[in-house]
Amino acid sequence: MAESAKKPAKSKARKNTKGFEETLWDTANQLRGSVESSEYKHVVLSLVFLKFISDKFETRRQQLIDDGQEAFVDMDVFYQNDNVFYLPEPARWNFVKDRTKQDDIALLVDTALSTIEKSNPALKGALPENYFSRMALETKTLASLIDAIDNIDTLANECDISEQDLVGRVYEYFLGKFAATEGKGGGEFYTPKCVVTLLAEMLEPYKGKIYDPCCGSGGMFVQSLKFIESHKGRSKDVAIYGQELTATTYKLAKMNLAIRGLSGNLGERPANTFFADQHPDLKADFIMANPPFNLKEWRNEAELTKDPRFSGFRTPPTGNANYAWILHMLSKLSEDGTAGFVLANGSMSSNTSGEGEIRQKLIEDDRVECMIALPGQLFYTTQIPVCLWFLSKNKDANPTMGYRERKGETLFIDAREMGSMISRVHKELTTDDIARIADTYHVWRSSPEEITRRREAGIIGLSEYQDEAGYCKSATLEEIAANDYVLTPGRYVGAAAIEDDGIPFEVKMTDLTQKLFSQLDEAQKLDTAIRKNMEVLGYGE
């Protein structure tokens, strides 16, 4: 990028900016008492989006001027070629910001968003329609909100914001802050970045069709594309498919893709994946998903009984939707495709509502490639323990992909002890944790030739796969059957070996016995003292 492209527009003075999260918290405070907490993120995201793309537009506009191309500043093609949205004047942040004292400021914001969508076909259906007018915010409140977001300098923070999941970052922040009120609804979970990164590192979606049947704000797609770019791949080599039920979240996903100049097929409308599948003929090479955990009352008994997605099984799942998601994703895989998704830990062992029978058939059909138990406290909005499932339709050797034959084998990884606390209640998988898990999976799955290639390229550090007590185990179908088809990694990896400290057992036992007797004597003395004190108070026997 030319140096001039990095400069802010001349009409805008550089501000002293506060931290991104601090500004977000300030904006949320502007809404207290005026808007339900569940709406905070949608109000703020729309304005952050407007500010973000306006700053990008102003930067590109200034670049054209600095390059002597001022005659082209109002020609949209000179913006679109750089993945920048062209904004007519009423759609620019400064136009709105300079009119915050007007009584019709809500209408001006709605007009700006509508104008942006009409001027840029890639944003069709992505932006809220008459949202701010319908919210009926007080002019003063909305003006304060705009002033707070004006402090976010997206140019100064570009490497920190635009290169990451901007929408997801805001989304996660608000879900975390208001989990106490919104989490009770049982639905929306933003997938932590470290979990999505792990899925991408294991699936390696370099080329082909990527699908997420419950895509939320599109975070899986963003992290997949970041993986591709970080490994010198090309985003043009993948096709994105997704579906989302909630209308506002569907718009966020379209917005999230659009600000990166990416096209994705999210279906014609927001819809229920089970009852209005937007991609009935799709066969995906990679599936990445974080379905709603333990979703109840998702169908009536008479529904879906003849649905081809559940053919081969006695009946569609009748309990929560966990196994319906599993079977749906399996039906969407291409013959050589792999699915990686997050589910609640109960999915690995439950036997209610026929789930044990379905899991047994999945195992006997040799569809389960890898199971990972994750540490707790990874999610902002739920404390439910979670795991990762990896399904494959084909475990044959594939020299083109570098896979060895894995028929009759399933890899189990117990990562519950991994991760580092980043706050009193929240944990993250570290870069080293992710690398270790992904390396274990790849050396287990790969042919010797592929392992050598990866080692020489510096992609992995392991030279071969080995079972490790307490961490990983490659189990056979017979071993899984012997464990009643339960897929909990802890059943297979066993306990980690305890390092010998060199102290003989007899010495340890003598020391522990003496300590125990001493504690028993002390307990007897304390019991006597307590009895005497109770007698003094008149409560003796």
Stockholm file with secondary structure:
# STOCKHOLM 1.0

chainA/1-541         MAESAKKPAKSKARKNTKGFEETLWDTANQLRGSVESSEYKHVVLSLVFLKFISDKFETRRQQLIDDGQEAFVDMDVFYQNDNVFYLPEPARWNFVKDRTKQDDIALLVDTALSTIEKSNPALKGALPENYFSRMALETKTLASLIDAIDNIDTLANECDISEQDLVGRVYEYFLGKFAATEGKGGGEFYTPKCVVTLLAEMLEPYKGKIYDPCCGSGGMFVQSLKFIESHKGRSKDVAIYGQELTATTYKLAKMNLAIRGLSGNLGERPANTFFADQHPDLKADFIMANPPFNLKEWRNEAELTKDPRFSGFRTPPTGNANYAWILHMLSKLSEDGTAGFVLANGSMSSNTSGEGEIRQKLIEDDRVECMIALPGQLFYTTQIPVCLWFLSKNKDANPTMGYRERKGETLFIDAREMGSMISRVHKELTTDDIARIADTYHVWRSSPEEITRRREAGIIGLSEYQDEAGYCKSATLEEIAANDYVLTPGRYVGAAAIEDDGIPFEVKMTDLTQKLFSQLDEAQKLDTAIRKNMEVLGYGE
#=GR chainA/1-541 SS CCGGGGSCCTTSCCCCCCCHHHHHHHHHHHHTTTSCHHHHHHHHHHHHHHHHHHHHHHHHHHHHHHTTCGGGTTCTHHHHTTTCCCCCGGGSHHHHHTTTTSTTHHHHHHHHHHHHHHHCGGGTTTSCSSHHHHHTCCHHHHHHHHHHHHTCCTTTTHHHHTTSCHHHHHHHHHHHHTHHHHGGGSCCCCCCHHHHHHHHHHHCCCSEEEEETTCTTSHHHHHHHHHHHHTTCCGGGEEEEECCSSHHHHHHHHHHHHTTTCCEECCSSCCCTTTSCSCTTCCEEEEEECCCTTCCSCCCTTTTTTCGGGTTSSSCCCSSSHHHHHHHHHHHEEEEEEEEEEEEGGGGTCCGGGHHHHHHHHHHTTCEEEEEECCSSCCSSCCCCEEEEEEESCCSCBTTTTBCCCTTEEEEEECTTCCEESSSSCEECCHHHHHHHHHHHHHHHBCHHHHHHHHHTTSCCCSSCCCBTTTEEEEEHHHHHHTTTCCCTHHHHCCCCCCCCSCCHHHHHHHHHHHHHHHHHHHHHHHHHHHHHHHHTTCCC
#=GC SS_cons         CCGGGGSCCTTSCCCCCCCHHHHHHHHHHHHTTTSCHHHHHHHHHHHHHHHHHHHHHHHHHHHHHHTTCGGGTTCTHHHHTTTCCCCCGGGSHHHHHTTTTSTTHHHHHHHHHHHHHHHCGGGTTTSCSSHHHHHTCCHHHHHHHHHHHHTCCTTTTHHHHTTSCHHHHHHHHHHHHTHHHHGGGSCCCCCCHHHHHHHHHHHCCCSEEEEETTCTTSHHHHHHHHHHHHTTCCGGGEEEEECCSSHHHHHHHHHHHHTTTCCEECCSSCCCTTTSCSCTTCCEEEEEECCCTTCCSCCCTTTTTTCGGGTTSSSCCCSSSHHHHHHHHHHHEEEEEEEEEEEEGGGGTCCGGGHHHHHHHHHHTTCEEEEEECCSSCCSSCCCCEEEEEEESCCSCBTTTTBCCCTTEEEEEECTTCCEESSSSCEECCHHHHHHHHHHHHHHHBCHHHHHHHHHTTSCCCSSCCCBTTTEEEEEHHHHHHTTTCCCTHHHHCCCCCCCCSCCHHHHHHHHHHHHHHHHHHHHHHHHHHHHHHHHTTCCC
//
